[in-house]
Amino acid sequence: MTDQQTDKELWAVRWAERVTKVLEKPWIKIAIPILVTLIALTVLHELSSHVKWSDVKTDVANTSWKLMFFALCWTVVSFVSLSMYDVLAVQSVADGEVPLPVAGMAGASGYAVSNCLGFSYITGTAIRYRIYASLGLDLSRVAGVIATSWIAFWSGLVLLLGILLTLHPDGISKVLPISDTVETTIGLCLLAGLVTLFLWLAKGGRRLAYGGVGFNLPGGKLSGLLTIAAIGDLFGASMALYVLMPDDLGVGYPYFFTIYIGAIAIGILSHAPGGIGAFEATLIAGLGASGRSDVIAALLLYRLVYTFLPFAIATLSIAVASALTHRHHISGAATWVYRAIRPIVPMVAAGVAAVAGVILLVSGALPSSSQSLGVLRDFLPLSFVEASHLAGSAVGVLLILVSRGLFRKLYRAWIAAMLLMVIGFVASLTKGLDTHEAISMLATIALLATFRGAFYRVSGASIFRLNIPWLVSVVALLAVIFWVGLFAYSHVEYQNSLWWEFAWNGDASRFLRSSLVVAVILGVVAVNSLFGREIPPPVRTEIPPVVERLVMESEDTESQISLTGDKQFLIAPDDTAFIAYADTGNALISKGEPVGDETAGQQLIWQLREMADREGKLCAFYSVSTKYLPTFLDLGLSILKIGEVARVPLKDFSLDGKPRKRFRQAKNRAEREGYVFEIILKQDLSPVLPELRKISDAWLERKAGEEKGFALGGFDDDYLSYFDHAVLRNGDTGQIMAFANLFQGGNKSELSLDLMRYEPDSPSFVMDALFAEMMARGSEQGFQWFSLGAAPFSGIENRQLASFWNRVGGFVYEHGEQFYHFEGLRSFKQKFEPDWSPNYLASPGGLAAPRILYEVNILISGGLRGLTK
């Protein structure tokens, strides 16, 4: 290999790394789907510019029931194949642990929802995860079932494309502008790779693992069956649309199938629900069918048969099953049906609300029936009809927005959705006497009423606050609906006067005004979602007497940080234990583990978790030991090591030896220069607090920092009054030069410090001298341990087989020295030759862990601004 080739390869690798980094940026993740959607809508608008909405309606009406029946049959083939993905995957990953009918239901219903609502709303993956997790499958095996299904899909796709490219039937060369030889070569390579994969799997015992999560791969027989299922899925889905296409389109099935697969890929990339808009634009452009109303009619009917009908059937089935399980005693075979249905009800309800919103918005974007308006004209004023039209569109967008609150099981979202649909029902009748739309609103109300029991979270975040994926999907969906309106009124020439034209036949004007209302509502929600986070203001909490008692009796000095006044408390009914926690608005986070009786503490852990669930918030336990790890695991939390705690045994403690030379010399120098060590008891603290505050303020000013909270104490008179204080005075002037409040564990189990501050102009040795004096005094008084506190990210293994977050923590510890002296802090504490014990964060798994760490940072430092200071 030449140096020039090596340079080219290095350049390619670096270029790929740069592209990857750019694509991972949040704004790119937002911009790409929106850009794809806008391009698709622009293309769709150009391709359909000579089509009239009236022609599309005529073509829909003229479609024969025979073709609709054939499309329905192919849809059944596709969804039976989709259900077989999960049936076969479960046999590979969790054989015998999930009833096969449940697996089939999970696959079919999951894909029915995701095909209708897209990947950013309520995904099939989420539904299947909830179903399998409710039946006892752990995360790794659920991931295995889903991953096996995806492998099957790609195997089927590779097989079909390999066959098409190898045989290159008539028409396929129009899609790929390459020679027959290259086309055949690519097809043979794909087929050879697939055969190699089957042979490898046929040997059995294959396993896929990454980041500590792994699952068994299917054997050769199951792999073949999964591939057949994938072929049935792809063939059935594409044929459901192909039979609806006009006969004179002049496109063979191989060519159509290739375009169909490309349209699915573009639709997924757009993040629009169901890929709507992008899918249609790609198909029309790829098939060369611009200006054809019958093709657009076929696409509309395909959406009805393949997307909305399966979703409606899945929703109705779940509603009936949910109603029956609530009315009758659950026993026998019905038990797993109930367990499987219960977790997915909020997702289905959210989908139902979103579809109802889409119906109202699309209705508002299309012309009203002149006959219906003529009836309304006899007994309603025009102003009332105009207001009803605006109300219907506003309700539509609000239903789409509130669907995320339903997804999060918020009771307020359920109430809001029910009220909005009642308004939508009235608006459907008064804006155009649209009885079909009104009936759909009544059906939706009935469905949500059936699902009432699934919405138990009575408080929490705003029901109209969206995260970025939902926001992107809503923007894409509303852009498509706006295009539908532009398409319907393409024959109307735009004029400024349309905005204030009020007439019975002024459908275009009503569409423009309702679009503006929708845009304003979306804009307000978007700004509020991105920039309007509500962080509960810190409020001084009165410390209950039982908390004071339990803290002072506890042998763990870290429990005394509960007295800072910035926490709330859960207290056991018999006053034997408590948990101190804080509410960030997004999460309830406990500082440490329960204090007091262990059995009562376990119940409090469950109580905090259940309270967070009712409020729709995350729940985490920050800085905990191994004591309650089994309980945290029972809660389904993940355990993440965040550092180590150093404790020095004080029995026979001495400052002798080279590692402690610095502290021994500081203590001796302080004695030579006349400094006096003193313990000020808490009952005698009040007179010296002003002097201590002056030292603290000067120290903070020099450090350019601010008082911390939650896990660290700040200078607060009420807080400091709970503790004795160690001080170092200038023997000549009596001035206090350094101080620290003392944490003293029950039964003299442990001694520790929290707030340590000194006069900035004092000699450099004063803090070391104070530290040494306290440890020596603790040993003399019979304390067993001296806690040096935690070393963040210490002791985390950064190895290839470690979990992902452990590798991140290890990387931060090794390379984050320029931001925080991780290694220096541990080395300082190691000089006392302490015993190190692990320090953990118990939190929900996946991407919730970094979110929780950010919430903890908000509690401690007030966010990024406080952290950098």
N, C-alpha and C positions, 0 to 999 in steps of 0.2 A: 504493500500500500504506500503510495507516494505522500509526501508532506502536503501536497495540494489537496489530495483526497481527504486527508486527516483534517485539514483546516475547514474543508467544506462540511464534513460531518459535524465538527464542533460548532460551526456556525449554525447548522440546522438544529442541533440540540438546543443551543442557546436561544434561537428564534422560537422554538417550540415552547421553551420554558417561559419566555416573555409573553407569548400568546396565552399560555395557561394562566399566568398571574393576572393578566388583564381580564380574562374571561371570568375569573373568580371574584372580581370586584363587585360589590353590591349594586352599584349604579349600572354596571353592564348587565347584570341579571335582570334589572328592571327594563333597561333600554332595548335589549334584543327582542323580547317578546312583543313589546309595544311597537317597535320598528317593523317587525315581521307582520304584525296585524295591520298596520297602516299601509304597508306596501301591498299586502294581499287585498285590502279593501279598495285601494286605488286601482289595482289590476282588475278586480271584480267589477268596479264601476265602469271602467273603460270597456270591458268585454260585454257588459250588459246595457250599454248606453242606448242601444236601439231597440230594447225590449220594453214593452209596456206591461204594467202590473195586471191589467185586464186580460192580456193574452196569456199570462202565466196562470191566472185563475181559470181561464177557459181550458187550458191544457190539463190542469189538474182534474177538472170536472170530467174531461173526456177520457181519462185513463181508465182502461177496462178493469173490472174486478178480477179477471183472470190473471192479469199481470200483478195485481196487488196480492193475490193468493200465492203466486209463485215467489214473490219477494218475501212474503211472510214465511213460506216454507224454507227458503234459504236462510232466513234469520234464525229459525228454529235450529237448523243444522249448525250454524255458527255458535249459538249459545249452548247447545248440547256439547259441542266441542270445547267451548270455554269452561264449562263445568268439569269436563274430563281432565283439564289441566290440574285442577286441585285434587280431584279424586286420585289420580295417578301420583301426583307429587306427595300427597299425604302418605301413600303406601311406601314411598321411598324414604321419607324423612321421619315420619312418626307413625309407623305401621301399627294399627290396632288401637291407637290412642284417640282418634277422631272418627266418629261414625261417618261412613262414606256418603250417606245422604247429606250430612251437614257440610262435608267438603264440597259436594256438588253445588249445594245452595250458596255456599260462600263464594265459589268461583263465579257462578252465574249472576248472583245479585251484585257482587263487587264490580264486575265488568259492566253490568247494566247501569249502575250509578256512574261509574267513571266515563263510560261512553257518552252519557247524556250531559254530565256536568263538568267533565274535564279533569285535569290532574291537579289544578290548584284549588278546587272547591273541596269536594268530598271524594277522595280517591278510592278506587277499588282496593288498593293496598291497605289503606287504613281500615276499611270494613273487614277485610280478611284477617288483619292482625287482631282486631277486637274479638272476632269470632273465635279464632284459634286460642288466643290468650285466655278467653273466658272458659275454655275447656281444659286449661292446665298446661298448654304448651309454653315453654320458655321462649325468650327472645330469639335464641339461636335457631331453634327448630321452626319457629314462625318465619324467620328470615329464610330458612332453608326451603320451606314450601313455596314462598313467593319467588325466590331466586330460581328454583327448579322450574316454575311456570314460565319465567322469562327465558330461561335457557331453551325450553321446549318451543316457545314462540320463535326464537331466532333460528333454531334448528329447522323448523318447518319453512321459515322464510328463505333460509339459505338453500334448502332442498329445491323449493319451487323456482327460485331465481337461477340456481345452478342448472336446472333442467331447461329453463327458457333460454339461457345464454348458450348452452351447449347445442341445443337443437335449432336455435335462432329462427323461430317460426316467422311467418310473414307479418311484417309490421313492427317487430321488436327493434329492428335496426333504426327505425325513426327516433326511438328514444335515446339510443346510445350511438352517437356518430363515430363509430369505430369499425374497423374491418371485421369480416366474418371470422378470420383467424384469431384475432385478439379476443373477440367475443367468445368463441369456443374455448379458447385457452382459459379465460377467466372462469367460465362455467365449469370446466373440468377441474380446475383448482378448488373451487368451492365444493364440488361433489367429493373430491378426494379428501379434503379437510374434514368433511362431515363423516365420511367412512372411517377415517382415522380416529375421529372422536368416538364413534360407535365401538370400534374394536378395542379402544382403550377402556371404555366403560364396561365392555362385555367381560373383562377379567374380574370385575367385582371389587368391592372393598375400597373404592375411590372416595376420597373425602376432600372437600374444599374448606379452607380455613383462612381467616384474615383477622388480625387484631383481637385474637382470643375468641372469636365467634366462628363456629364451623358447623358443617352439616354433611351428611352422607349424600353422595351423588347417586342417581339411579343407575341400575345395571343396564346391560344391553337390551333386554326385553322391554323393560319399562321405558327406556330412552326411545326405542322404536315406536311404542304406543303413544308416547308424548308427542313425538314428531307427527304421527298420523293425526292426533288431535289438533295440532297446530295447522296442518294442511286443511282439515275440516273447517277450522275457524276462519282462516284467511280466504279459502275458496267460498265458503258460505257467505261471509260478509261482502266480498266483492261481487258475487253473483246476485245478492239482494239488490244491489244498485244496477248491475249490468242489465238485468231483465227489465228494469224500468226505463232504460235509455231508449230513445227512438230508434226504430229499425234502420232508418236511412242515415244514421250517423257514420256508417262505413268504417267502423273500427273493430278489429278482431279482439277476441278475449285476451290473448297474450299481451298485446299492446295496452289494452285497457287495464289489466292487472298491474302492470309496471307503473302506470300513471297513478293508479289507486294507492299503491304503497307509498309513492312519493308524496301524495296529498296527505296521507296519514302522518308522515314524518313532519311535513310543514305545519300541520295542525297542532301537533304536540309541541313544536318549537314556539308556536304563537302564544301558548298558555291560555288561549281563549277557551271557555267551557266547551268541551266537545270538539275543539278545533274549528268552531264555526267561523265562516268567512274565509279563513286561510285554506281549509279543505276544499271548499267550493271553487275558490279562485284558481287553485292549482289544477283541479280536474278540468274546469272549463278551458283554461289556457292549454293544458297538455293534450286535450282531446280536439283542440281547434274548433270549439263549439261556441264561439262568441256570437252574440246576437240571436241566440236560439232560445225562445221562451220554453220550448218543450224540454230542453235539457235542464233549465232551472226548475221546471215543474217536477222533473224526475228527482232532482236533488232534494227538493222539499218533501216529496213523498218518501224518499229514503230516510230522511231525518225522522219522519213520523213513524215509519215501520221499524227501522233498526235502532233508533235511539230512544225516542219518547215512549213507544209502546212497551218495550222490555222494562224500562224504568217504571212505568205505570204499573205493570204486572208485578214487579218486585216490590214496589211500595204497597200495593194493595194486599199482596200475600203477607208481608210483614205486619201490616195493620190488622188483618184478620187473625193471624197467629197470636199477635200481642193481645188482642181483645179476648180471644179464647183462653189464653193462659191466665189472664187476670180474672176471668169469670169462673173458672173451674179449678179444682184442686190439682196441683202439679204433682204427678207421680209417674213412675215407670219411664216409658220411652219419651214422654213429653218433657221430661226434665231437661235433657240436653237441647231440645228445641227451644225451650224458654231461655236457657243459658246462652244459646247462640244468638237469639234474637235481641235480647235485652241490651247488649252493648252497642248495637248498630242503629237503634231507633233514633237517637239524636241526629245521626248523619243523614238518615233517610228523611227525617222531618225537615232538616235544613235544606235538603234537595227539593222537597215539595214546596217549601216557601220560596226558594229561588225560582223554580219553574213558574209558580203563580205570579211572581214579579215579572218574569219575562213575558208571560201572556199579557199582562196589563200594559207593559211597555210596547210590545209589538202591536197590540190593538190600538194604542194611542198613536203609533207611527203610520198606520194604514188608514185609508179613507173609510168613513162610516157609510153604512147603508142609507141611501137616500130615502128608501121606503120607511125605515125605522125613524129617521129624523123627521119625516113628515108626520108620523104618529105623535112624536114628542112635541112637535110644534103646536099641536092643538091644546096642550095643557101645561107646558113648561116654558118659562121665558128663556130667551137666548142666553142671557147672562148666566143662568143656572147651568145650562148645558156646557158653556165655556168653562165655568168653574169646575164642573164635574170632570171634564177632560183633563184639566190640569191636576186635579186631585187624583185621578186614576194613574197618571204617569208618576206623580210624586209617591203614591203608595207603592207602585211597582218598583221603583229604585230603592225605597226604604225596605221592602220585603227582601230584596237581594242583599242589602247591607245587613239586615237583622238576622239573616240566615246563619252568619258566623256565630252569633250569640246562641242560636239553637244548637249549632254544632258543639258549643261549649257547655250545653245543658243548663243555660241560665233561665230561671223561671221568669225573670222580667222580659227576656226575649220572647218566650212563649206567649206571655200576656200581650206584648206589643204586636206580635205576628197575628194573633187572633183579632185584635182590634183593627189592625191594618186591613185584614181580609174582609172584615165586616164593612169597612169603608169602601174597599175595592168592589164588593158585591153591589153596594148602592151606586157607586160611580159607574159600574158597568151598565146598569140599567138607565141611569139618568144622562149619560153622555152619548148614548146611541142605541139604547134598547137592545144591547148585545146579550141575548139570553144564554148563548153557549158559554160566553165568558163568565156570566153570573153563576151559572151552574158549576163551572169549574171552581169558582171561589167558594161556593157552598161545599163542594166535595173536599176542598183543601181544608176548610174549617173543620169538617167532620173528621178528617184524618188526624189533624193536629189535636183535636179533642181526645181522640183515641190514645194518642201518645203522651197525654198529660203527665203521667207518672214518671216519665224519663227526665223531666226538668225540675230538679230539686235544688239547684244552686240559687240561693235567695239573695245573694249580694255578690259584689265583685266589680270588675272593670266595666266600662261603658259598653252597652250592647251594640253601639255603632262604631266601635274602634276596630280597625282592620290591621292585620299585619301585611307585610309587603306582598307575599304571594297572592293573598286574597285581593289586595288592592289592584295588582296588575291584572288579575282575571276579571275583576269588575270593570276596569277601564276597557279591556279588550271586548268584553261582552257588550257594553253600552255603545262602543264604537260600531260594532256590527249592527246593533239595533238602529242606530242613527243612520247607517247606510241603507238599511231597509226602508226607512222613511224617505231618504233622498231618491232611492230607486222608485218608490211608489209615486212620488211627485216629480219625476224627471221631466214630465211634459209641462210643468208649471215654471214659467220664467221667473227667476228671483227678482224681487223688488223690495226696497226698504218698507214700502207701504204694507207689505204682507204682515209685518209684525203687529200692526194695530188695526188690521182689518177683521171686523167681527161680523160674520154672516153665517146663515144656516149651511151654506155650501162652502164655507171657508176651512176645509180640512187641512190644507197646506199651512194656513196661518196657525191653526191649533197645534199642528205638529211642531212648528218652529218655536212657539211659546212653551210648549211642554218640554221640548229638548233643552231650552234654556233653564227651566226649573230643575230638570234632572242634572244638568251640568253644575248648577249652583250647589245643589245638595251634595253631589259627589265631591265637589271642590272643598266644601266645608268639612266633610267627613275625612277627606284625604289629609288636609292640613292638621286636623285634630288628631288623626291617627299617627302622623309622622312627627308632629312637634308638640302635641298637647298631652303628653303623659302626665298622669296625676300621681305625684309622690306624696304620701301623707306627711304633713309637716310634723317635725319632732315636737312632742308634747311631754312635759314633765309628768311622770307617773308617780303617784303616791305608792310607796312600798308597803304592801300589806304586812302586818306584824308576823304572820306565819312565815312569810318569805325571809324576813330578818332572822327569825329563829332558826329556820332550816339552814340558811347560809352560814350562820355562825357555828352551827353544830357539824357542818359538813367537813370531812377530812380533806376534801379537794379545794384548795384555795382559789382555783379558777372560778368556782361558783360565785365568789364575791363580786365578780364583775356584773352580776345581776342587779346590784344596787345602784347602778349609774343613773337610773330614772328614765332611760330612753327605751324601755322594754315593757311589754305587756306580759301577763302571767296567766297560765293555766294551773289551777291548784286542785289537788285531789280532794274529793269530798270529805275525807277524814283528816285533812291537813297534814298528811305524812309525806307529801312530795309536791313539787311544782316544776314547771318548765317556763323559762324566760324566752320570749320570742319578740321579733319585730315584724311589722307589716310594711312592705315596700310598695304596695299597690299591685304588684305582680306576683308576689310570693310571701309566704309566711316562713320566716327563717329563725330557727332556734339557735341561741348562742349556747353551745355546749349541750350536754345531755341533761336529763332530769336530775334534780337534786332531791335527795331523800330516799324513801323506801323504794327498792328496786321494782317490786311487783306493781306498786302504784305508778311508778315511773313508766313502766311498759304501757299501762292503760292511757297515760297522758300522751305518750307518743302517738298512739292510735287516734286519740281525740284531736290532736293538732292536725294530723293528716286528714281526718274526716272533715274538720272545720275548713281547711284549705280547699278540699274538694267541693264542699258546699258553696264556697265563694268563687270557684273557678280559678283558683290560684295555684301556683307551684308550692311545694312544701319541701323544706330541706333542713338538715341539722348540721350546723357548721362547727367544726373543731370538737370532734367527739373521739372517745377512746374505743377500745374493743368491747367495753362492757355491754353495750346494747346492740352490737352488730347483728345478732340473730333477729332481733325485733325489726331493725331497719330492713333486713333482707326479706322478712315476712311482709313488709309493706310494699315490696316490689321496688325498693330504692336501689340505686347503684352506689357502691362504695369507692370513693376516690381519695387516695392518699394525698394530703396537701402539705405534709411536712413531718417534723418530729418535735417532741417536747423533751427538754433536758432537765433532769432532776439530780441534785448532788446529795449523797448521803451525808448527814451531819454528825453521825456517831464517830467520835475520834477525829473530827474535822481539824485540819491544820493548813496553814498557809505556807508550809515548808515545801520545798521542791522547786525545780526550775520553771515548770509551767505556770506557777502562781507567783513567780518572782515579782511581776509588775504590781500586783495587789499588796503583797507583803511590803514592798518598798513604799508604796503610796501610804499605807497605814502607818508605817514607821515615820515617814516624813511629816505626816499630819501631826503626830504626837510631838515630834521635835519642834515644830513651828507653833505649838500651842493650840492646835485645833482640838475641840472637845466634841465627842460623840454623845448624843443624848436621845432618849426615847420620850416623846411627848405623848402622854396618854390621851385618848380621845375626849375624855371629860375636861381636859385642860387645853384643848386645841383652840377654842374660840378666840382667845386674846391674840394668838400668833397668826391667825388666818390672813389678816391684811398684809403682813410681812411676806408670808408664803405666796400670796397672790402677786405681789410686786415682783418677786423672783420669777414666778411662772410667766408673767406678761413679758418681762425682759427676755426670757429664754425663747418664748414663741416669736417675738419680734426678730431676734437674731436668726432664728431658724427659718423665717419667712413662711411659717406654717400656720395651721389652724388646729383647733381642738378636734380630736378624733372622737369616735363613739362606738357603740355596740360591742366590739371586742376589746376596746381600750378605754380606760377611764380618762376623763378630762378634768380640768380644775373647776370643781363645783362644790360650793360650801356644804350643801346637803349631803353630797356623796362622800366627801372627805371626812365628814363628821362621824362616820361609822368606824374609822380606823385610828389606831395608834400611828404616830409618825416618827420616823428616824430622821434626825437632823445632825448636821455638822456645823458647829459654830466657830467663829474666830474667837480664840481665847482672850485676845486683848480688848476687842470691842463688843463682844457678845453677839455680833451680827450673824444671822443664819446664812451660810454660804451654799448649802445644798440640802435637799430634803427628799423623802420618799414615803409614801403611805404603805403600811405593812398589811399584807394578807396573812392571817394566822389561822390555820386549819384547826378543827376540833380535835381534842385530845393531843394537842401539840404534834399533829401528824406531819404538818408541812408549813413552811414559811416562804413567803414570796413577796414580790414588789409589783406595783402597778405604775403609779405616776412618779417618775424620777426627774427632778429638775434642779438646776443650779444657777447661781449668779454668773452671767456671762463673763464678767471681769475677774472671777475667782481663779486661783491657780489651777493648772490642768489636772492635778492629782486628786481633787476633792471628791469626784464621783467614785473613782476607784477606791479611795479611802473609805467612803461611806459604804460601798458595796462590801468591802472586806470586813468592816466592823459589824455589819448586820449579820453576815454569815458566821462570824466568830461568836457573836452574842446569841444567835439562834442555837448554836451547838452547846453553849454553856447552859442555856435555859432548857435543854432537853428535847428540842425539836428533832424529828427524825429525818426530814428532807428539806432541801431548799430548792424551790422551783425556779429555773432560769427562763422559763417560758418557751415559746415555740421558735423553731427555725423553719421559715417557709420553704417548701419544696425540697427540704433535706431528706435524704434517704430514699428518694424515688428512683426506681430502676429505669434507666433510659436504654432499654434493650429491644432488639428486633421483635421478640415474642411478647413483650409487655403490651398492655392495653394502649389504645391510641392516646388517651388523656395522660397516662403515666409517661408516655414518650414526650408529650408536650411539656409536662411539668419538669421532666428531667432536662429537656432542652433549655427551658427558661432558667433552671438552676445553673446550668453550665455556661450559658451565654448571656444571661441577663445582668451581669455584674455592673454594667455601666448605668443601669437604672436603679438597682437596689443591691446592697452588698450581701447577697445570699451566702456565698462561701465565707466571706469575712465574719458574718454573724455566727455561723456555725463554728468557725475556728476559734472565735472569742470564747464561746461557751465550752468548747472542747477542752480548754485549758484547765477547767475544773474537774476533768475526767468524770463527766456525769453519766447516768444511765439514760439512754435514749428510748423513748416509747413513741409509737406511731400516732399521728394526728390525722383524722379523716374528715371528709365531707360526705354525708349521706344525702343524695339528691336523686331526682329522676334521671334516667340515663340519657344517652344520645347527646343532642345539642343543648339539652337543658342544663348540663353541668357548667359550661361557660356562662350561660345566662345567670345562673345562681351566683357564680363568683363575681359577676358584674354587680348584681344586686347587693352582695355583701360589701363590695367596694363603695357602693352608694351609702350604705349604712355607716361604714367606718369613716370614709373620707369625703362623702358628699358627691361622688362621681369623679369623672376624669380630671376636672379642674382641681379638686382637692387632692387627688392622688399625685398629680404632677407637682403640686406645691409641697 
